[in-house]
């Protein structure tokens, strides 16, 4: 369990650094109003390929349709996360937009069909996704 916490902590720190880097905010500038959402999905045993296929073929496009910008997707390489975890960051115009985007996404008939089709041979997720909303700091680096 200790290694899991260390690995997950390292991923979160990396995510925050990459998000801050991509936010384009530096010292002396106003803070970007975009809200970033770090999401971690844990699948049932053997179901990570189905989740990855769903994202690659459908989910990312549906996110875009509903105003969610895909920032980055990660596949952990170390145990115990490598065979059952997907971690990613999306962004929204604001927290209010995030709430609206998710509500519309979850009600989208295309998403409902994709989810049902991808779970025809069994559920994919072991538990609800973990999510953290974040904003870039005023001192985040800018490229």
ROVEX-294165 format. One line per field, with one value per residue: y, z, x of N, C-alpha, C in turn; residue number from 1. Coordinates in steps of 0.001 Angstrom, whole numbers. Layout:
residues N
nv	c(Y|...) .
nw	c(Z|...) .
nu	c(X|...) .
cav	c(Y|...) .
caw	c(Z|...) .
cau	c(X|...) .
cv	c(Y|...) .
cw	c(Z|...) .
cu	c(X|...) .
k	c(NUM|...) .
***
This chain:
residues 143
nv	c(-1188|1195|1700|2115|4513|6246|6079|7033|9572|10674|10726|12560|14894|15194|15574|17992|19705|19514|20467|23071|24031|23900|25748|28321|30540|32972|34508|37659|37766|37669|35190|32251|31383|28852|25631|22721|19210|16429|13044|9732|6456|3267|-9|-3076|-6365|-7229|-5502|-3096|-2854|-2653|-226|1547|1235|2251|4944|5714|5316|6588|8182|10456|12028|12542|13983|16348|17241|18086|20293|19756|19808|17677|17152|15515|12042|9257|6113|4185|2667|1026|-1565|-1412|-399|-571|-2417|-1800|895|4141|7399|10773|14181|16688|19811|22684|25588|26876|26233|26097|25599|23075|21528|21759|20684|17978|17128|17333|15601|13096|12708|12427|10698|9340|8837|7206|4948|4138|3550|1464|-444|-938|-2177|-4515|-7061|-7042|-4989|-2206|-404|-542|1045|4281|7008|8773|12196|15407|18830|21593|24681|26720|28063|31457|31581|29622|28081|29278|28450) .
nw	c(0|682|-1460|-3478|-2625|-2783|-5535|-6654|-5512|-6744|-9391|-9203|-8457|-10759|-12638|-11757|-12186|-15007|-15817|-14806|-16322|-18889|-18626|-19130|-17505|-15802|-13313|-12402|-14266|-14853|-13352|-15075|-15981|-16542|-15484|-14250|-14373|-12734|-13231|-12084|-13021|-11971|-12940|-13118|-12745|-15657|-17338|-18227|-20966|-22338|-21330|-22250|-25018|-25296|-24596|-26619|-28995|-28690|-26276|-25930|-28160|-27576|-25215|-26282|-27829|-25804|-24671|-23178|-22800|-23749|-22064|-21238|-21130|-19101|-18630|-16016|-15218|-13289|-10804|-8274|-10160|-12962|-14476|-14166|-14193|-15339|-15861|-16206|-17493|-17974|-19201|-18462|-19209|-16868|-13400|-13215|-15874|-16061|-14461|-15976|-18438|-17717|-16918|-19307|-20925|-19613|-20082|-22779|-25558|-27331|-25728|-23761|-25264|-26174|-23692|-22762|-24835|-24581|-22170|-22510|-22122|-19464|-16521|-16385|-14641|-11345|-9256|-8585|-10558|-9347|-8609|-8981|-8807|-10124|-10209|-11995|-10481|-9761|-10176|-11935|-14451|-17794|-21179) .
nu	c(824|2013|3761|1905|673|2866|3442|1031|1002|3270|2387|285|1703|3306|1288|198|2357|2655|179|214|2317|1201|-771|22|585|2375|4554|3376|1381|-2185|-4285|-5152|-8463|-9315|-10346|-8904|-9174|-8288|-8425|-8839|-9125|-10047|-10016|-11916|-10438|-8640|-10048|-8994|-8058|-10547|-11516|-9525|-9903|-12497|-12074|-10206|-11639|-14101|-14763|-13034|-13697|-16365|-16051|-14925|-17070|-18722|-17495|-15210|-11795|-9277|-6320|-4061|-3228|-2463|-812|-88|3079|4091|3595|1098|-590|-401|-1919|-4566|-5321|-6155|-5159|-5932|-6085|-8407|-9738|-11781|-13765|-14552|-15444|-18199|-18796|-17643|-19361|-21721|-20817|-20273|-22823|-24289|-22786|-23141|-25847|-26007|-27203|-25497|-23217|-24378|-25076|-22504|-21279|-22974|-22610|-19850|-19789|-21112|-20137|-19581|-19133|-16834|-15469|-14090|-14747|-16210|-14846|-11974|-11641|-10169|-10363|-8591|-6712|-4383|-1470|-390|2321|3039|5065|5707|5837) .
cav	c(0|2342|1965|2655|5927|6978|6146|7925|10917|11134|11022|13805|15989|15346|16149|19400|20417|19598|21345|24438|24373|24115|26815|29560|31624|33172|35562|38970|37683|37270|33745|31665|30968|27445|24684|21443|18093|15215|11902|8430|5353|1950|-994|-4447|-7152|-7546|-4595|-1879|-2732|-2177|1197|2258|1211|3179|6303|5954|5286|7341|9107|11732|12804|13000|15065|17552|17647|18702|21403|19305|19731|16650|17702|14444|10744|8458|4714|3872|1588|231|-2252|-2253|391|-691|-3274|-1465|2324|5192|8715|11803|15544|17467|21155|23323|27049|27288|25158|26024|24921|21659|20897|21719|19742|16601|16831|17111|14401|11914|12563|12294|9356|8693|8322|6108|3780|3722|2917|180|-1365|-1316|-2985|-5644|-8277|-6817|-3652|-1876|264|-1185|2041|5568|7712|9785|13451|16564|20047|22411|25855|27006|29136|32638|31427|28489|28447|29441|28170) .
caw	c(0|739|-2818|-4218|-2257|-3339|-6992|-6950|-5159|-7801|-10570|-8938|-8549|-12173|-13296|-11395|-12890|-16425|-15973|-14595|-17486|-20047|-18361|-19710|-16542|-15125|-12306|-12954|-15136|-14208|-13338|-16066|-15353|-16837|-14369|-14676|-13646|-12713|-13010|-11994|-13180|-11579|-13586|-12633|-13352|-17080|-18064|-18691|-22438|-22755|-21007|-23199|-26332|-25231|-24679|-27921|-30106|-28482|-25151|-26153|-29103|-26864|-24338|-27109|-28176|-24634|-24150|-22325|-23551|-23285|-21861|-21263|-20614|-18648|-18247|-15069|-15652|-12141|-9988|-8667|-11001|-14404|-15157|-13896|-13915|-16342|-15226|-17237|-17147|-18931|-18680|-18745|-19148|-15474|-12608|-13624|-17168|-15797|-14002|-17142|-19409|-17254|-16933|-20704|-21385|-19044|-20653|-24237|-26020|-27920|-24622|-23124|-26144|-26116|-22388|-22736|-25762|-24065|-20972|-22841|-21555|-18053|-16062|-16572|-13480|-10038|-8341|-9294|-10783|-8395|-9341|-8261|-9609|-9824|-11014|-12046|-9580|-10434|-10454|-12836|-15574|-19115|-22253) .
cau	c(0|2902|4237|772|524|4007|3262|-78|1451|4179|1568|-438|2666|3646|117|99|3422|2330|-983|677|3134|342|-1731|494|518|3648|4548|3052|214|-3420|-4466|-6035|-9713|-9596|-10291|-8354|-9748|-7469|-9323|-8191|-10069|-9564|-10875|-11981|-9356|-8733|-10947|-8322|-8108|-11874|-11583|-8663|-10566|-13630|-11531|-9573|-12595|-15346|-14909|-12341|-14498|-17558|-15610|-14792|-18442|-19343|-16703|-14108|-10542|-8346|-4983|-3069|-3660|-1331|-936|979|3964|4501|2593|-23|-1498|-205|-2887|-5970|-5497|-6021|-5132|-5926|-6473|-9184|-9971|-13063|-13701|-14747|-16049|-19597|-18797|-17344|-20605|-22612|-20250|-20475|-24257|-24678|-22089|-23770|-27180|-25883|-27565|-24323|-22406|-25104|-24919|-21101|-21061|-23682|-21944|-18530|-19982|-21974|-19542|-19296|-18745|-15423|-14877|-14194|-15296|-16364|-13576|-11509|-11480|-9641|-10394|-7415|-6404|-2956|-1029|129|3757|3287|5932|5107|6788) .
cv	c(1250|2714|2569|4139|6766|7148|7120|9366|11498|11506|12341|14998|16253|16011|17632|20230|20580|20511|22794|24910|24711|25286|28149|30744|31764|34315|36893|38948|37377|35764|33332|31180|29512|26616|23343|20352|16872|14056|10607|7358|4063|924|-2302|-5235|-7483|-6573|-3301|-1778|-2224|-684|2004|2311|2217|4619|6604|6096|6203|8479|10454|12620|13338|14089|16374|18113|18421|19718|21030|19133|18659|17254|16618|13189|9942|7025|4429|2661|664|-440|-1367|-1572|37|-1498|-2876|34|3182|6510|9755|13157|16115|18858|21697|24834|27566|26090|24991|25297|23428|20928|20726|20682|18292|16216|16513|15845|13147|11662|12326|10866|8606|8093|7111|4828|3247|2986|1546|-848|-1854|-2188|-4187|-6951|-8080|-5387|-3458|-1343|-491|-263|3337|6235|8661|11055|14559|17742|20955|23651|26049|28139|30302|32488|30228|28925|28542|29186|29241) .
cw	c(0|-655|-3678|-3922|-2832|-4840|-7350|-6623|-6216|-9057|-10382|-9039|-9990|-12919|-13010|-12112|-14364|-16688|-15823|-15792|-18681|-19856|-18930|-18781|-15898|-14127|-12983|-13876|-14298|-14297|-14396|-15366|-15663|-15571|-14939|-13775|-13828|-12364|-13011|-12048|-12786|-12138|-12804|-13319|-14822|-17915|-18533|-20219|-22941|-22471|-21986|-24590|-26360|-25322|-26072|-29047|-29926|-27466|-25410|-27111|-28440|-25853|-25119|-27467|-27039|-23944|-23225|-23181|-22940|-23221|-21995|-20635|-20257|-18378|-17279|-15544|-14524|-11479|-8792|-9666|-12484|-15133|-14947|-13744|-15156|-15591|-16336|-16675|-18314|-18349|-19204|-18648|-17709|-14706|-12977|-14963|-16986|-15378|-15161|-18152|-19007|-17292|-18355|-21266|-20899|-19589|-22162|-24667|-26665|-26830|-23974|-23950|-26096|-24798|-22327|-23625|-25198|-22815|-21229|-22246|-20106|-17755|-16240|-15287|-12178|-9021|-9130|-9484|-9637|-9192|-8411|-9224|-9157|-10707|-10983|-11073|-10395|-10824|-11347|-14023|-16893|-20162|-23295) .
cu	c(866|3397|3136|610|1646|3832|2148|287|2364|3408|838|504|3067|2502|6|1158|3121|1149|-566|1481|2253|-608|-1288|388|1882|3521|4266|1849|-1021|-3577|-5470|-7297|-10061|-9484|-9830|-8904|-8860|-8395|-8516|-9264|-9375|-10539|-10921|-10857|-9638|-9535|-10285|-8299|-9459|-12030|-10736|-9290|-11723|-13155|-11000|-10591|-13802|-15266|-14257|-13134|-15761|-17219|-15563|-16170|-19100|-18443|-15569|-12862|-9640|-6957|-3912|-3666|-2420|-1747|206|1793|4384|3305|2245|-960|-1474|-1275|-4343|-6240|-5276|-6114|-5106|-6337|-7262|-9342|-11294|-12864|-13790|-15316|-17517|-19715|-18525|-18617|-21583|-22124|-20515|-21948|-24717|-24042|-22819|-25170|-27161|-26235|-26391|-23439|-23084|-24962|-23491|-20829|-21721|-23001|-20614|-18626|-20898|-21450|-19101|-18900|-17250|-14807|-15137|-14844|-15477|-15001|-13257|-11287|-11023|-9709|-9259|-7397|-4894|-2634|-490|1593|4068|4125|5145|6172|6690) .
k	c(1|2|3|4|5|6|7|8|9|10|11|12|13|14|15|16|17|18|19|20|21|22|23|24|25|26|27|28|29|30|31|32|33|34|35|36|37|38|39|40|41|42|43|44|45|46|47|48|49|50|51|52|53|54|55|56|57|58|59|60|61|62|63|64|65|66|67|68|69|70|71|72|73|74|75|76|77|78|79|80|81|82|83|84|85|86|87|88|89|90|91|92|93|94|95|96|97|98|99|100|101|102|103|104|105|106|107|108|109|110|111|112|113|114|115|116|117|118|119|120|121|122|123|124|125|126|127|128|129|130|131|132|133|134|135|136|137|138|139|140|141|142|143) .
***
